[in-house]
């Protein structure tokens, strides 16, 4: 599929609706500066997905929803639960920082430290903020390509509850529930979920389905002892089991096996907050504990054939001072202790960080932000990053954005100390990024169009050196492109969102210069529309288009582009119940996102939803 053809497909869907759109309400986000701030004052590219969007799209795996947003691509090795990589603006998946309720979740035991989105289901999620571009000033290491901030069910005043259950293709069962309650001084929320499916064969040539199962739960508690003084507790747990395929004898090619993996993820947050006049203070302790094991039930096989334990403990202080109406200063200090156990040895590293950021509004409709951060890593020493952004509204309907940021990613414990492969002298990966954009509203807020240009140069990127068979700072990459976004609402009952992204992600490493980075399509587009009929029935659909890419750094194996369409419907029954259903890949498209791995054909699901508030 050529870029021109893809662009025409996207344009054909977008242009007729431009004159009938409606802008969204102003969004409050924390992903840009670590504190609550209006998105339009950040100077950054941010997309917000709320619980209503998750339920409207009937999303089960959160990565599927992220892949419909601008600048974001996703690949999954096989069916649900398979290793899933989310890449932002052509960066590596390990350069996407993921937060769940304020806890850094990137796996210290993974080779590159990437977060596996395959185990992140949407059942407990209330809100997601996706920041495209670097933000190491606030979030430190790994916030090089972007940041995904996931917020689970929040406590509320009063009481709210929701539940849903669905069944469908491949004997897939999903059941979830959430409850939130509270008053002026004490609030809490709990969620629980169960998911299982027979799945499909991970190996595209296989005939035996590989199933997946997960239990998950989250909880939050907030107590305010006096106005502005209190405690905040958060926790998230997921227990997953995935059947996988391997490389059995005698051919040692990718095929059906009885192997399986397990994963237990625990993320916790305990914080105190205290506000003294214009100064808000927060101290917190967070923990991320991830256990991953692999098993082979075959006779004579050594099991578990791998055992990884990754743990991250962080001690944080953050201050937020609103000194005058025109000046807001945020600052903080952090200490992170990293640990990795591979079944025989334990390795450790520590990072001590200090940062500060000023948010200045010199005149109305102009917001300038600048910050600096220093990280002292126990293995490679100190590193300083800085960034700046501007948001200007010359007219009430026009927003101009621009930003520059430096960012870094520390080498992982695996890359530093893995037996035979590790290199303890690795330096951090570094990047410099620029972006500029415009957002234009029209027709009394009935239409919103945004265009953003971005560019990033990454140096000292860590890759496996085939000459020395060790990890080394040998990779250099460049990514630049354009994102086009539309938010459309011709009438109250109809919502349309659409986007197109062109990304030129180039490998500039020795021996690969000029090649496209693996699994980075140059063209992606997505269009979603939902309409509610007067008697309550909602109908909707999504079309996602992905251009050609290559499976490997050498660009030897091409992955053809594809277009996937889905349709959905939901019918309320009274005030509290609703029946819903969807058909995914409605045209039964045959496609791949990772060469050699299977993908779903046409699949249908139906469920029931309950809400109390």
For each residue, the residues with C-beta under 8 A, 3 or more apart:
1: 5 6 523 545 547 548 560 561 562
2: 5 6
3: 6 7 502 522 523 547
4: 7 8
5: 1 2 8 9
6: 1 2 3 9 10 523 525 545 547 561
7: 3 4 10 11 500 502 523 525
8: 4 5 11 12
9: 5 6 12 13 525 545 563
10: 6 7 13 14 498 500 525 527 545
11: 7 8 14 15 500
12: 8 9 15
13: 9 10 17 498 525 527 543
14: 10 11 17 18 484 486 498 500 527
15: 11 12 18
16:
17: 13 14 20 21 486 488 490 496 498
18: 14 15 21 447 449 486 488
19: 442 443 447
20: 17 443 446 447 488 489 490
21: 17 18 442 443 446 447 448 449 486 487 488 489 490 496
22: 445 446 447 448 487 488 489 490
23: 441 445 446 447 448 487
24: 27 448 487
25:
26: 38 39 40
27: 24 38 39 40 46 48
28: 36 37 38 39
29: 32 36 37 38 39 42 46 48 129 149
30: 33 34 35 36 37 129 149
31: 46 99 129 130 131 135 147 149
32: 29 37 39 42 44 46 131 135 138 369
33: 30 37 42 138 330 357 359 369
34: 30 138 139 318 330 332 357
35: 30 280 318 320 330
36: 28 29 30
37: 28 29 30 32 33 41 42 359
38: 26 27 28 29 41 42
39: 26 27 28 29 32 42 46 48
40: 26 27 391 393 399 439
41: 37 38 359 361 367 391
42: 29 32 33 37 38 39 46 367 369 389 391
43: 367 368 369 389 390 391 401 402 403
44: 32 131 132 133 135 389 401 403 435
45: 70 71 131 132 133 401 435 437 452 454 483
46: 27 29 31 32 39 42 129 130 131 132
47: 69 70 129 130 132
48: 27 29 39 127 128 129 130
49: 53 54 65 66 69 127 128 130
50: 53 54 126 127
51: 54 55 125 126 127
52: 55 56
53: 49 50 56 57 65
54: 49 50 51 57 59 65 122 125
55: 51 52 58 609
56: 52 53 530 538 540 568 570
57: 53 54 65 68 528 540 542 568
58: 55 568 570 580 582 605 607
59: 54 62 64 65 122
60: 64 80 121 122 174 195
61: 64 65 80 84 117 118 120 121 122
62: 59 65 66 117 120 121 122 125 128 150
63: 66 67 74 76 84 86 117 118 120
64: 59 60 61 67 68 74
65: 49 53 54 57 59 61 62 68 69 122 128
66: 49 62 63 69 72 74 86 117 128 130 148
67: 63 64 72 73 74 86 526 544
68: 57 64 65 499 526 528 542 544
69: 47 49 65 66 72 130 499 526
70: 45 47 132 452 483 484 485 499 500 501
71: 45 88 89 132 146 454 481 483 501 503
72: 66 67 69 86 87 88 130 132 146
73: 67 86 87 519 520 521 524 546
74: 63 64 66 67 84 85 86 87 117 593
75: 84 85 87 519 593 594
76: 63 79 82 83 84 85 118 593 594 597
77: 82 83 84 118 202 594 597
78: 82 199 200 201 202 203 210 244 245 597 598 599
79: 76 82 170 197 199 200 202 210 212 598 599 600
80: 60 61 118 172 195 197 199 212
81: 118 119 199 212 214 240 242
82: 76 77 78 79 118 202 212 242 244 597
83: 76 77 116 118
84: 61 63 74 75 76 77 116 117 118
85: 74 75 76 93 114 117 519
86: 63 66 67 72 73 74 93 96 115 117 148
87: 72 73 74 75 90 91 92 93 96 145 519 520
88: 71 72 91 95 96 130 132 133 145 146
89: 71 132 133 145 146 454 456 479 481 503
90: 87 145 456 477 479 481 503 504 505 517 520
91: 87 88 95 96 144 145 146 456 458 479
92: 87 95 96 112 114 145 461
93: 85 86 87 96 112 114 115
94: 106 110 112 113 114 142 409 412
95: 88 91 92 142 144 145 146 409 429 431 458
96: 86 87 88 91 92 93 114 115 142 145 146 147 148
97: 104 106 135 139 141 142 143 144 146 147 148
98: 104 105 106 115 117 147 148 150
99: 31 102 103 104 105 139 147 148 149 150
100: 103 105 150 152 236 267
101: 150 151 152 218 220 234 236 267 269
102: 99 234 269 271 284 286
103: 99 100 234 236 267 268 269 286 287 288 314
104: 97 98 99 139 142 286 288 312 314 336
105: 98 99 100 115 265 267 288
106: 94 97 98 110 113 114 115 142 288
107: 110 113 114 115 116 290 292 310
108: 113 288 290 310 311 312 338 339 340 412 413
109: 290 292 308 309 310 340 341 342 413 414
110: 94 106 107 113 114 116 308 310 412 414
111: 412 414 415 418
112: 92 93 94 412 414 415 462
113: 94 106 107 108 110 142 409 412 414
114: 85 92 93 94 96 106 107 110
115: 86 93 96 98 105 106 107 120
116: 83 84 107 110 119 120 263
117: 61 62 63 66 74 84 85 86 98 120
118: 61 63 76 77 80 81 82 83 84 242
119: 81 116 214 238 240 263 265
120: 61 62 63 115 116 117 150 238
121: 60 61 62 124 193 195 214 216 238
122: 54 59 60 61 62 65 125
123: 174 176 178 191 193 195 216
124: 121 152 153 176 178 191 193 216 217 218 236
125: 51 54 62 122 128 150 151 152
126: 50 51 151 152 153 154
127: 48 49 50 51 150 151 154
128: 48 49 62 65 66 125 148 149 150 151
129: 29 30 31 46 47 48 147 148 149 151
130: 31 46 47 48 49 66 69 72 88 146 147 148 149
131: 31 32 44 45 46 135 146 147 148 149
132: 44 45 46 47 70 71 72 88 89 146 435 452 454 483
133: 44 45 88 89 145 146 403 405 433 435 454 456
134: 143 144 145 146 387 405 406 407 431 433 456
135: 31 32 44 97 131 138 139 143 146 147 387 405 407
136: 139 140 141 143 144 373 385 387 405 406 407 408
137: 355 357 371 372 373 385 386 387 405
138: 32 33 34 135 143 330 355 357 371 373
139: 34 97 99 104 135 136 142 143 147
140: 136 143 334 336 351 353 373 375
141: 97 136 351 375 408 409 410 428
142: 94 95 96 97 104 106 113 139 409 410
143: 97 134 135 136 138 139 140 146 147 407
144: 91 95 97 134 136 407 408 409 429 431 458
145: 87 88 89 90 91 92 95 96 133 134 456
146: 71 72 88 89 91 95 96 97 130 131 132 133 134 135 143
147: 31 96 97 98 99 129 130 131 135 139 143
148: 66 86 96 97 98 99 128 129 130 131
149: 29 30 31 99 128 129 130 131
150: 62 98 99 100 101 120 125 127 128
151: 101 125 126 127 128 129 154
152: 100 101 124 125 126 189 191 218 220 234 236
153: 124 126 178 180 189 190 191 218 220
154: 126 127 151 180 189 220
155: 180 181 182 187 188 189 220 221 222
156: 159 160 180 181 182 187 189
157: 182 183 184 187
158: 181 182 613
159: 156 179 180 181 612 613
160: 156 179 180 181 612 613
161: 177 178 179 180 610 611 612 613
162: 177 178 609 610 611 612
163: 175 176 177 178 609 610
164: 174 175 176 607 608 609 610
165: 173 174 175 176 607 608
166: 172 173 174 175 580 605 606 607 608
167: 171 172 173 174 605 606 607
168: 172 603 604 605 606
169: 172 600 603 604 605
170: 79 197 198 199 200 209 603
171: 167 196 197 198
172: 80 166 167 168 169 195 196 197 198 605
173: 165 166 167 194 195 196 197
174: 60 123 164 165 166 167 193 194 195 607
175: 163 164 165 166 193 194 195
176: 123 124 163 164 165 191 192 193 194
177: 161 162 163 191 192 193
178: 123 124 153 161 162 163 189 190 191 192
179: 159 160 161 189 190 191
180: 153 154 155 156 159 160 161 187 188 189 190
181: 155 156 158 159 160 187 188 189
182: 155 156 157 158 186 187 188 222
183: 157 186 187
184: 157 224
185: 223 224 225
186: 182 183 221 222 223 224
187: 155 156 157 180 181 182 183 221 222 223
188: 155 180 181 182 219 220 221 222
189: 152 153 154 155 156 178 179 180 181 218 219 220
190: 153 178 179 180 217 218 219
191: 123 124 152 153 176 177 178 179 216 217 218 219
192: 176 177 178 216 217
193: 121 123 124 174 175 176 177 214 215 216 217
194: 173 174 175 176 214 215
195: 60 80 121 123 172 173 174 175 212 213 214 216
196: 171 172 173 211 212 213 214
197: 79 80 170 171 172 173 211 212
198: 170 171 172 209 211
199: 78 79 80 81 170 209 210 211 212 243
200: 78 79 170 209 210 598 599 600
201: 78 204 205 206 207 208 209 210 245 256 598
202: 77 78 79 82 206 210 243 244 245 597 598
203: 78 206 245 254 255 256 596 597 598
204: 201 592 596 597 598 599
205: 201 254 255 596
206: 201 202 203 210 245 255 256 598
207: 201 256
208: 201 256
209: 170 198 199 200 201 243
210: 78 79 199 200 201 202 206 242 243 244 245
211: 196 197 198 199 242 243
212: 79 80 81 82 195 196 197 199 240 241 242 243
213: 195 196 240 241
214: 81 119 121 193 194 195 196 238 239 240 241
215: 193 194 238 239
216: 121 123 124 191 192 193 195 236 237 238 239
217: 124 190 191 192 193 236 237
218: 101 124 152 153 189 190 191 234 235 236 237
219: 188 189 190 191 233 234 235
220: 101 152 153 154 155 188 189 232 233 234 235
221: 155 186 187 188 231 232 233 234
222: 155 182 186 187 188 230 231 232 233
223: 185 186 187 230 231
224: 184 185 186 227 228 229 230
225: 185 229 230 231
226: 229 230
227: 224
228: 224 273 274 275 276 280
229: 224 225 226 273 274 275
230: 222 223 224 225 226 272 273
231: 221 222 223 225 270 271 272 273
232: 220 221 222 269 270 271 272 273 284
233: 219 220 221 222 269 270 271
234: 101 102 103 152 218 219 220 221 268 269
235: 218 219 220 266 267 268 269
236: 100 101 103 124 152 216 217 218 265 266 267 268
237: 216 217 218 264 265 266 267
238: 119 120 121 214 215 216 263 264 265
239: 214 215 216 262 263 264 265
240: 81 119 212 213 214 262 263 264 265
241: 212 213 214 260 261 262
242: 81 82 118 210 211 212 260 261 262 263
243: 199 202 209 210 211 212 258 259 260
244: 78 82 202 210 257 259 260 261
245: 78 201 202 203 206 210 254 255 256 257 259
246: 254 255 257 259 296
247: 252 253 254 255 257
248: 251 252 255 256 257 298
249: 252
250:
251: 248 255
252: 247 248 249
253: 247
254: 203 205 245 246 247 596
255: 203 205 206 245 246 247 248 251
256: 201 203 206 207 208 245 248
257: 244 245 246 247 248 296 298
258: 243 296 297 298
259: 243 244 245 246 294 295 296 297
260: 241 242 243 244 294 295 297
261: 241 242 244 292 293 294 295
262: 239 240 241 242 291 292 293 295
263: 116 119 238 239 240 242 290 291 292 293
264: 237 238 239 240 290 291
265: 105 119 236 237 238 239 240 288 289 290 291
266: 235 236 237 287 288 289 290
267: 100 101 103 105 235 236 237 286 287 288 289
268: 103 234 235 236 286 287
269: 101 102 103 232 233 234 235 284 285 286
270: 231 232 233 284 285 286
271: 102 231 232 233 282 283 284 285
272: 230 231 232 282 283 284
273: 228 229 230 231 232 280 281 282
274: 228 229 280 281 282
275: 228 229 279 280 281
276: 228 279 281
277:
278: 321 322 323
279: 275 276 319 320 321
280: 35 228 273 274 275 319 320 321
281: 273 274 275 276 317 318 319 320
282: 271 272 273 274 316 317 318 319 320
283: 271 272 316 317
284: 102 232 269 270 271 272 314 315 316 318
285: 269 270 271 313 314 315 316
286: 102 103 104 267 268 269 270 312 313 314 316
287: 103 266 267 268 311 312 313 314
288: 103 104 105 106 108 265 266 267 310 311 312
289: 265 266 267 309 310 311
290: 107 108 109 263 264 265 266 308 309 310 311
291: 262 263 264 265 308 309 310
292: 107 109 261 262 263 306 307 308 310
293: 261 262 263 304 306 307 308
294: 259 260 261 304 305 306 307
295: 259 260 261 262 303 304 305
296: 246 257 258 259 301 302 303 305
297: 258 259 260 301 303
298: 248 257 258 301
299:
300:
301: 296 297 298 305
302: 296 305
303: 295 296 297
304: 293 294 295 307 343
305: 294 295 296 301 302
306: 292 293 294 342 343
307: 292 293 294 304 342 343
308: 109 110 290 291 292 293 340 341 342 343
309: 109 289 290 291 339 340 341 342
310: 107 108 109 110 288 289 290 291 292 339 340 413
311: 108 287 288 289 290 338 339 340
312: 104 108 286 287 288 336 337 338 339
313: 285 286 287 336 337
314: 103 104 284 285 286 287 334 335 336 337
315: 284 285 334 335 336
316: 282 283 284 285 286 332 333 334 335
317: 281 282 283 332 333 334
318: 34 35 281 282 284 330 331 332
319: 279 280 281 282 329 330 331 332
320: 35 279 280 281 282 328 329 330
321: 278 279 280 328 329 330 331
322: 278 327 328
323: 278 327 328 329
324: 327
325: 361
326: 360 361 362
327: 322 323 324 358 359 360 361
328: 320 321 322 323 358 359 360
329: 319 320 321 323 356 357 358 359
330: 33 34 35 138 318 319 320 321 356 357 359 371
331: 318 319 321 355 356 357
332: 34 316 317 318 319 354 355 356
333: 316 317 352 353 354 355
334: 140 314 315 316 317 351 352 353 354
335: 314 315 316 350 351 352 353
336: 104 140 312 313 314 315 350 351 352 353
337: 312 313 314 348 350
338: 108 311 312 348 349 350 351 413
339: 108 309 310 311 312 346 347 348 413
340: 108 109 308 309 310 311 346 347 348 412 413 414 417
341: 109 308 309 345 346
342: 109 306 307 308 309 345 418 419
343: 304 306 307 308
344:
345: 341 342 417 419
346: 339 340 341
347: 339 340 413 416 417
348: 337 338 339 340 378 413
349: 338 377 378 379 410 413 416
350: 335 336 337 338 377 378
351: 140 141 334 335 336 338 375 376 377 378 410
352: 333 334 335 336 375 376
353: 140 333 334 335 336 373 374 375 376
354: 332 333 334 373 374
355: 137 138 331 332 333 371 372 373 374
356: 329 330 331 332 371 372 373
357: 33 34 137 138 329 330 331 369 370 371 372
358: 327 328 329 369 370 371
359: 33 37 41 327 328 329 330 367 368 369
360: 326 327 328 367 368 369
361: 41 325 326 327 364 366 367 368
362: 326 366 368
363: 366
364: 361
365: 392 393 394
366: 361 362 363 390 391 392 393
367: 41 42 43 359 360 361 390 391 392
368: 43 359 360 361 362 388 389 390
369: 32 33 42 43 357 358 359 360 388 389 390
370: 357 358 386 387 388 389
371: 137 138 330 355 356 357 358 386 387 388
372: 137 355 356 357 384 385 386
373: 136 137 138 140 353 354 355 356 384 385 386
374: 353 354 355 382 383 384
375: 140 141 351 352 353 382 383 384 385 408 410
376: 351 352 353 381 382
377: 349 350 351 380 381 382 383 410 428
378: 348 349 350 351
379: 349 411 416 424 426
380: 377 383 410 411 426 427 428
381: 376 377
382: 374 375 376 377
383: 374 375 377 380 408 428 430
384: 372 373 374 375
385: 136 137 372 373 375 405 406 407 408
386: 137 370 371 372 373 405 406
387: 134 135 136 137 370 371 403 404 405 406 407
388: 368 369 370 371 403 404 405
389: 42 43 44 368 369 370 401 402 403 404 405
390: 43 366 367 368 369 400 401 402 403
391: 40 41 42 43 366 367 399 400 401
392: 365 366 367 399 400 401
393: 40 365 366 396 398 399 400
394: 365 398 400
395: 398
396: 393
397: 440 441 442
398: 393 394 395 438 439 440 441
399: 40 391 392 393 438 439 440
400: 390 391 392 393 394 437 438
401: 43 44 45 389 390 391 392 435 436 437 438 439 452
402: 43 389 390 435 436 437
403: 43 44 133 387 388 389 390 433 434 435
404: 387 388 389 432 433 434
405: 133 134 135 136 137 385 386 387 388 389 432 433
406: 134 136 385 386 387 430 431 432 433
407: 134 135 136 143 144 385 387 430 431 433
408: 136 141 144 375 383 385 428 429 430 431
409: 94 95 113 141 142 144 428 429
410: 141 142 349 351 375 377 380 428
411: 379 380 415 416 426 427 428 429 462 471
412: 94 108 110 111 112 113 340 415 416
413: 108 109 310 338 339 340 347 348 349 416 417
414: 109 110 111 112 113 340 417 418 422
415: 111 112 411 412 418 422 423 426 462 471
416: 347 349 379 411 412 413 422 423 424 426 471
417: 340 345 347 413 414 422 424
418: 111 342 414 415 421 422 471
419: 342 345 422
420: 469 470
421: 418 464 469 470 471
422: 414 415 416 417 418 419 470 471
423: 415 416 426 470 471 472
424: 379 416 417
425:
426: 379 380 411 415 416 423 462 471 472 473
427: 380 411 460 473
428: 141 377 380 383 408 409 410 411 460
429: 95 144 408 409 411 458 459 460 461 462 473
430: 383 406 407 408 458 459 460
431: 95 134 144 406 407 408 456 457 458 459
432: 404 405 406 456 457
433: 133 134 403 404 405 406 407 454 455 456 457
434: 403 404 454 455 456
435: 44 45 132 133 401 402 403 452 453 454 455
436: 401 402 452 453
437: 45 400 401 402 450 451 452 453 483
438: 398 399 400 401 450 451 452
439: 40 398 399 401 448 449 450
440: 397 398 399 448 449 450
441: 23 397 398 445 447 448
442: 19 21 397 446 447 448 449
443: 19 20 21 446 447
444:
445: 22 23 441 448
446: 20 21 22 23 442 443 489 490
447: 18 19 20 21 22 23 441 442 443 486 487 488
448: 21 22 23 24 439 440 441 442 445 485 486 487 488
449: 18 21 439 440 442 484 485 486
450: 437 438 439 440 483 484 485 486
451: 437 438 482 483 484 485
452: 45 70 132 401 435 436 437 438 482 483 485
453: 435 436 437 480 481 482
454: 45 71 89 132 133 433 434 435 479 480 481 482 483
455: 433 434 435 478 479 480
456: 89 90 91 133 134 145 431 432 433 434 478 479 480
457: 431 432 433 476 477 478
458: 91 95 144 429 430 431 461 475 476 477 478 479
459: 429 430 431 476
460: 427 428 429 430 473 475 476
461: 92 429 458 473 474 475 476 477 509
462: 112 411 415 426 429 471 472 473 474 475
463: 471 472 474 475 509
464: 421 469 470 471 472
465: 468 469 470 471 472 474
466: 469
467:
468: 465 472
469: 420 421 464 465 466
470: 420 421 422 423 464 465
471: 411 415 416 418 421 422 423 426 462 463 464 465
472: 423 426 462 463 464 465 468
473: 426 427 429 460 461 462
474: 461 462 463 465 509 510
475: 458 460 461 462 463 507 509
476: 457 458 459 460 461 507 508 509
477: 90 457 458 461 505 506 507 508 509 517
478: 455 456 457 458 504 505 506 508
479: 89 90 91 454 455 456 458 503 504 505 506 517 520
480: 453 454 455 456 503 504
481: 71 89 90 453 454 501 502 503 504 522
482: 451 452 453 454 501 502
483: 45 70 71 132 437 450 451 452 454 499 500 501
484: 14 70 449 450 451 499 500 501
485: 70 448 449 450 451 452 497 498 499
486: 14 17 18 21 447 448 449 450 496 497 498 499
487: 21 22 23 24 447 448 496 497
488: 17 18 20 21 22 447 448 495 496 497 498
489: 20 21 22 446 492 494 495 496
490: 17 20 21 22 446 494 496
491: 494
492: 489
493: 531 532 533 534
494: 489 490 491 529 530 531 532
495: 488 489 529 530 531
496: 17 21 486 487 488 489 490 527 528 529
497: 485 486 487 488 526 527 528
498: 10 13 14 17 485 486 488 525 526 527 528
499: 68 69 70 483 484 485 486 525 526
500: 7 10 11 14 70 483 484 523 524 525
501: 70 71 481 482 483 484 523 524 525
502: 3 7 481 482 522 523
503: 71 89 90 479 480 481 520 521 522 523 524
504: 90 478 479 480 481 522
505: 90 477 478 479 516 517 520 522
506: 477 478 479 513 514 515 516 517
507: 475 476 477 512 513 514 515 516 517 553
508: 476 477 478 512 513 514
509: 461 463 474 475 476 477 512 513
510: 474 513
511:
512: 507 508 509 515 553 554
513: 506 507 508 509 510
514: 506 507 508
515: 506 507 512 550 553 554 555
516: 505 506 507 520 522 549 550 555
517: 90 477 479 505 506 507 520 553
518: 549 550 551 552 553
519: 73 75 85 87 549 550 551 559 593 594
520: 73 87 90 479 503 505 516 517 549
521: 73 503 524 546 547 548 549 561
522: 3 481 502 503 504 505 516 547 548 549
523: 1 3 6 7 500 501 502 503 545 546 547 561
524: 73 500 501 503 521 544 545 546 547
525: 6 7 9 10 13 498 499 500 501 544 545
526: 67 68 69 497 498 499 542 543 544 545
527: 10 13 14 496 497 498 542 543
528: 57 68 496 497 498 540 541 542 543
529: 494 495 496 540 541
530: 56 494 495 538 539 540 568
531: 493 494 495 538 539 540
532: 493 494 536 537 538
533: 493 536 537 538 539
534: 493
535:
536: 532 533 571 572
537: 532 533 569 570 571
538: 56 530 531 532 533 568 569 570 571
539: 530 531 533 567 568 569
540: 56 57 528 529 530 531 567 568 569
541: 528 529 565 566 567 568
542: 57 68 526 527 528 565 566
543: 13 526 527 528 563 564 565
544: 67 68 524 525 526 563 564 565
545: 1 6 9 10 523 524 525 526 561 562 563 564
546: 73 521 523 524 549 561 562 563 564 593
547: 1 3 6 521 522 523 524 561
548: 1 521 522 558 559 560 561
549: 516 518 519 520 521 522 546 558 559 561
550: 515 516 518 519 555 556 557 558 559
551: 518 519 557 558 559 594 595
552: 518 555 556 557 595
553: 507 512 515 517 518
554: 512 515
555: 515 516 550 552 558
556: 550 552
557: 550 551 552 595
558: 548 549 550 551 555
559: 519 548 549 550 551 592 593 594 595
560: 1 548 591 592
561: 1 6 521 523 545 546 547 548 549
562: 1 545 546 589 591
563: 9 543 544 545 546 587 589
564: 543 544 545 546 584 585 587 589 591
565: 541 542 543 544 585 586 587
566: 541 542 582 583 584 585 586
567: 539 540 541 582 583 586
568: 56 57 58 530 538 539 540 541 580 581 582 583
569: 537 538 539 540 580 581 582
570: 56 58 537 538 578 579 580 581 609
571: 536 537 538 578 579 580
572: 536 575 577 578
573: 577 578 579
574: 577
575: 572
576: 610 611 612
577: 572 573 574 608 609 610
578: 570 571 572 573 608 609 611
579: 570 571 573 606 607 608 609
580: 58 166 568 569 570 571 606 607 608 609
581: 568 569 570 604 605 606 607
582: 58 566 567 568 569 604 605
583: 566 567 568 586 602 603 604
584: 564 566 600 602 603 604 605
585: 564 565 566 588 589 600 601 602 603
586: 565 566 567 583 602
587: 563 564 565 602
588: 585 601 602
589: 562 563 564 585 601
590: 601
591: 560 562 564 599
592: 204 559 560 595 596 597 599
593: 74 75 76 519 546 559 597 599
594: 75 76 77 519 551 559 597
595: 551 552 557 559 592
596: 203 204 205 254 592
597: 76 77 78 82 202 203 204 592 593 594
598: 78 79 200 201 202 203 204 206
599: 78 79 200 204 591 592 593
600: 79 169 200 584 585 603
601: 585 588 589 590
602: 583 584 585 586 587 588
603: 168 169 170 583 584 585 600
604: 168 169 581 582 583 584
605: 58 166 167 168 169 172 581 582 584
606: 166 167 168 579 580 581
607: 58 164 165 166 167 174 579 580 581
608: 164 165 166 577 578 579 580
609: 55 162 163 164 570 577 578 579 580
610: 161 162 163 164 576 577
611: 161 162 576 578
612: 159 160 161 162 576
613: 158 159 160 161
